[in-house]
Amino acid sequence: MTEKKTLVNSWNEWDPLKHVIVGRADGTMVTAPEPAIARDWPKHGFPLGTYGPLPKEMEAKANEQLDNFAKLLESRGIRVDRPTPMDFSQKVQTPDWHQDSMFGCMPPRDVLLTVGNEILEATMSQRSRWHEYLCYRPLLEQYFKEDPKFRWEAAPKPRLAESTYKDDYWNMWKKKSKEEKDQAIYNRDWVLTEKEPCFDAADIARAGKDLFVYHSSVTNRAGFDWLRRHFPDHRLHSIWFYETNPIHIDATFVLLRPGLALSNPVRKPLAPKMIEFFEKNGWEIVECAEPALDDYPPLSFCSKWLSMNTLMLDPKTVCVDAQEKKQMEQFDKLGFEVIPVPFIDVSAFGGGLHCATADVYRAGDCEEYFPKQVEGF
Ligand code: ABU
């Protein structure tokens, strides 16, 4: 029996899940060119500069897996809501720019950040995703009517004018040597300038009083600073990793349950004192298992590390992509009940099981999981 009454409340990544949004693949686009990103997939029909809808047969398979996942969650008593897709092939504009396509609404995690009784619409940092929040507005309006304590917030919409991006960034990136790319990683020299706050919601991992914010290619220092001021009762930690294409924390560093985090073996943490902070607070960090794939799935801007992009249903139960046998074995050894979910066909639409969901309600309160502080972190 699914719960009917709406309550918005979620403080972390693992408390018992009661209500969640699951995305839809309908109409998802390989997005038109824009300064924030460079899509170049000639082998799969989309060389640099081209754009268009993902093939309909791929979309049908992705929607089938998303629908089955939604049914699975409902069968476990979890209420599932779905966004309202738009015509993502339409051209969009603001007074500062026009963009020849939008993206889609498969990954609600990228747009919506739930902290306690608040859902915050992220700024986003790509023009093709500037209007994506509209797909969730019917649900947010409903929650606002049904839960008198629900705090509905939206971060300031960024201008995303030319000055938000570094000039000719992707062209310059292609010309860099390995040493220059390494230097850029250590300098966190990503496409965004610091002109205005930008962040994607999927760059934030929640652990009660502590929020970990990935300084990535879609979240800048100003975005972190905006979040820090917006959540004055939390401790916010800026973290970053060794990765040439950093986007979203949930295939890099995943909080599984109090005291246990899953870490990407290749994307090493670079933020000073981060490991010390976790260890001092008694957290174990384990490296994730070898992913099933060797490379990015076709037409996917995500990586093979979607293997670690998992959804916790409670501190003992984890949903994992069914192809990720080694990851499932590892979770089994760590004492989790593992639920295999066929999900590979969804990856090209914007991610894995964590990306495809956004918490509305997890039963639990704001707890302290990191009582010991480390100066400088
Ligand atoms: N949002 C999904 C994670 C992207 C990646 O690191 O592959």
Residues whose N, C-alpha, C, O or C-beta is under 5 A from the ligand:
A	BS01	ABU	I247 H248 D250 A251 C302 S303 L306 G350 G351 C355
